[in-house]
Amino acid sequence: FMDSAFNLMQASFSDR
């Protein structure tokens, strides 16, 4: 997993 992909996923979780 790349940092970019993780960053995008984390943003989605944080948004929730």
Secondary structure, 3 states (H helix, E strand, C coil): CCHHHHHHHHHHHHHC
